[in-house]
Amino acid sequence: MFLFIAVAAVSRTAVADPAPPAAPTLGIGIGYDFTSDTAISPPNAASVRLVVSPRLAFEGGLRLETRTEKFGNPAGESIERFGHFGLNARALFRVARRGETDLHLVGVAGFAHDRAHADYPGTDPSSKSTAYSLGYGVEVQRWIGRRIAISLSAETTVLTSWRATQDGQGGIFSGETSQLSLAWNPQVRLQLHLYF
């Protein structure tokens, strides 16, 4: 929520001509990766963006997320814990500019590690998975100040290599798979960048 308040405050104090700084320049970003299980809480994504030319930028991103759920049943209390760690590298190509708004095509390479652990009465199963991915997307970036921009992107995965291990009452199971998909199933990201 405070991200939106900050955007509104900056917009009111923006300079009359919010032309972007000349390349090369470095931007520090913070914001949200929206997924089906993400609540609107503190920002869960951070990034560093290097603009190397007026039409090309590279970005490294980090996503951290943890969640704990507790619930009771006649056998006792159960606790489930989830954790996510993700890294991604993005290449952004500016294909259009109108006023203070830029349109980017985005290429994405990602790494993600997920862990889950449960404390159930009489058992404590756990699982972990690792995934590597390649994808693409689009981003709209709006300059709201001389060195401040807000961006909204939608990205989808084309190729995924995934490996998982599960430890439960029946023993340890593991598996791996690769998937190629041309379906448009985007993940939406909202970020605020400060450029230096």
C-alpha positions as CSV (number, residue, x, y, z in Angstrom):
1,M,0.0,0.0,0.0
2,F,2.8,2.5,0.9
3,L,4.2,2.0,-2.6
4,F,1.0,3.6,-4.1
5,I,1.1,6.4,-1.6
6,A,4.7,7.1,-2.5
7,V,3.9,7.2,-6.2
8,A,1.1,9.7,-5.6
9,A,3.3,11.9,-3.5
10,V,6.1,11.9,-6.1
11,S,3.6,12.6,-8.9
12,R,2.5,15.8,-7.1
13,T,6.1,17.0,-6.9
14,A,7.3,15.9,-10.3
15,V,9.1,18.4,-12.5
16,A,7.3,19.9,-15.5
17,D,9.5,18.0,-18.0
18,P,10.2,14.5,-16.6
19,A,12.7,13.6,-19.3
20,P,14.6,10.4,-18.4
21,P,18.3,10.7,-17.4
22,A,20.8,10.1,-20.2
23,A,22.3,6.6,-20.5
24,P,24.2,5.0,-19.0
25,T,22.2,5.2,-15.7
26,L,21.4,2.8,-12.9
27,G,17.9,2.3,-11.4
28,I,16.9,0.7,-8.1
29,G,13.4,-0.7,-8.0
30,I,10.9,-2.1,-5.5
31,G,7.5,-3.4,-6.0
32,Y,5.2,-6.4,-6.3
33,D,5.1,-9.7,-8.2
34,F,1.5,-10.6,-8.4
35,T,0.7,-14.3,-8.5
36,S,-2.4,-16.3,-7.5
37,D,-1.1,-16.8,-3.9
38,T,0.3,-13.3,-3.3
39,A,-1.5,-11.0,-0.9
40,I,-1.2,-7.3,-1.0
41,S,1.3,-6.9,1.8
42,P,4.8,-5.5,2.0
43,P,6.6,-5.4,-1.5
44,N,8.0,-8.8,-2.4
45,A,10.3,-7.8,-5.4
46,A,13.4,-5.7,-5.8
47,S,15.6,-5.1,-8.8
48,V,18.6,-3.2,-10.2
49,R,18.2,-1.9,-13.7
50,L,21.2,-0.7,-15.9
51,V,20.2,1.4,-18.8
52,V,23.1,1.1,-21.3
53,S,21.5,3.0,-24.2
54,P,18.3,4.9,-24.9
55,R,16.8,1.7,-26.3
56,L,18.4,-1.1,-24.2
57,A,18.5,-2.0,-20.5
58,F,19.4,-5.0,-18.4
59,E,17.8,-5.8,-15.0
60,G,18.6,-8.3,-12.2
61,G,15.7,-9.0,-9.9
62,L,15.1,-10.7,-6.6
63,R,11.8,-12.1,-5.1
64,L,11.4,-13.4,-1.6
65,E,8.3,-14.7,0.0
66,T,7.4,-16.7,3.1
67,R,4.1,-17.8,4.5
68,T,2.9,-19.7,7.6
69,E,-0.6,-21.2,8.0
70,K,-2.0,-22.7,11.2
71,F,-5.2,-24.6,11.5
72,G,-6.8,-27.0,14.0
73,N,-8.5,-30.3,13.7
74,P,-9.7,-33.0,16.1
75,A,-6.2,-34.6,16.0
76,G,-4.4,-31.4,17.0
77,E,-2.9,-28.3,15.5
78,S,-1.3,-28.3,12.1
79,I,1.3,-25.9,10.8
80,E,2.3,-25.4,7.1
81,R,5.3,-23.3,6.1
82,F,6.1,-22.1,2.6
83,G,9.2,-20.3,1.3
84,H,10.1,-18.9,-2.1
85,F,13.4,-17.5,-3.4
86,G,13.7,-16.3,-7.0
87,L,16.2,-14.6,-9.2
88,N,15.7,-13.3,-12.7
89,A,17.6,-11.5,-15.4
90,R,15.7,-9.4,-17.9
91,A,16.7,-7.6,-21.1
92,L,14.4,-4.7,-22.1
93,F,14.2,-3.3,-25.6
94,R,12.4,0.0,-26.0
95,V,10.2,-0.2,-29.1
96,A,8.2,3.0,-28.7
97,R,8.0,6.2,-26.7
98,R,5.1,8.7,-26.5
99,G,5.6,11.6,-24.2
100,E,6.8,10.3,-20.9
101,T,5.7,6.7,-21.6
102,D,7.9,3.9,-22.9
103,L,6.9,0.5,-24.3
104,H,9.5,-2.3,-23.8
105,L,9.7,-5.8,-25.1
106,V,11.2,-8.0,-22.4
107,G,13.3,-11.2,-22.5
108,V,13.5,-13.1,-19.2
109,A,15.6,-15.8,-17.7
110,G,14.7,-17.0,-14.2
111,F,15.7,-19.3,-11.3
112,A,13.3,-20.2,-8.5
113,H,13.6,-22.4,-5.4
114,D,10.5,-23.3,-3.3
115,R,10.3,-25.1,0.0
116,A,7.4,-26.4,2.0
117,H,7.2,-28.1,5.4
118,A,4.3,-29.2,7.4
119,D,3.9,-30.2,11.0
120,Y,0.9,-32.5,11.1
121,P,-0.1,-34.7,14.1
122,G,2.0,-37.8,13.7
123,T,3.9,-36.7,10.5
124,D,5.9,-33.9,9.1
125,P,6.1,-34.0,5.3
126,S,8.3,-31.7,3.4
127,S,9.1,-30.8,-0.2
128,K,11.4,-28.7,-2.3
129,S,11.6,-27.8,-5.9
130,T,14.0,-25.9,-8.2
131,A,13.1,-24.4,-11.6
132,Y,14.9,-22.7,-14.5
133,S,12.9,-20.8,-17.0
134,L,13.0,-18.6,-20.2
135,G,10.2,-16.3,-21.2
136,Y,9.2,-13.0,-22.7
137,G,6.8,-10.2,-22.0
138,V,5.9,-6.5,-22.4
139,E,6.4,-3.5,-20.1
140,V,4.9,0.0,-20.0
141,Q,7.0,2.5,-18.1
142,R,5.8,6.0,-17.2
143,W,8.3,8.7,-16.1
144,I,6.7,10.6,-13.2
145,G,9.8,12.6,-12.3
146,R,13.3,13.5,-13.6
147,R,14.7,10.3,-12.1
148,I,11.6,8.3,-11.1
149,A,9.6,5.9,-13.1
150,I,6.8,3.5,-12.5
151,S,6.4,0.4,-14.6
152,L,3.8,-2.4,-15.2
153,S,4.9,-5.6,-16.9
154,A,3.3,-8.8,-18.0
155,E,5.6,-11.8,-18.6
156,T,5.0,-15.4,-19.5
157,T,7.2,-18.5,-19.4
158,V,8.0,-20.4,-22.6
159,L,10.5,-23.0,-21.5
160,T,10.8,-24.5,-17.9
161,S,13.1,-27.1,-16.5
162,W,11.8,-28.3,-13.1
163,R,13.0,-30.7,-10.4
164,A,11.3,-31.6,-7.2
165,T,11.8,-33.8,-4.1
166,Q,9.1,-34.8,-1.6
167,D,9.7,-36.5,1.8
168,G,6.6,-38.0,3.4
169,Q,5.3,-41.1,5.1
170,G,5.8,-43.2,2.0
171,G,9.5,-42.3,1.6
172,I,11.4,-39.9,-0.5
173,F,10.2,-39.2,-4.1
174,S,11.9,-37.1,-6.7
175,G,11.1,-36.2,-10.3
176,E,12.1,-33.8,-13.0
177,T,10.5,-32.5,-16.2
178,S,10.9,-29.9,-18.9
179,Q,8.0,-28.1,-20.5
180,L,7.6,-25.9,-23.6
181,S,4.5,-23.8,-23.7
182,L,3.3,-21.1,-26.1
183,A,0.3,-20.2,-24.0
184,W,0.0,-16.6,-22.8
185,N,-0.2,-17.0,-19.0
186,P,1.4,-13.8,-17.7
187,Q,2.8,-12.9,-14.3
188,V,2.2,-9.2,-13.6
189,R,4.8,-7.0,-11.9
190,L,4.5,-3.4,-10.7
191,Q,7.7,-1.5,-9.8
192,L,8.8,1.9,-8.8
193,H,12.4,2.8,-10.0
194,L,14.7,5.5,-8.8
195,Y,17.5,6.3,-11.2
196,F,20.9,7.7,-10.4
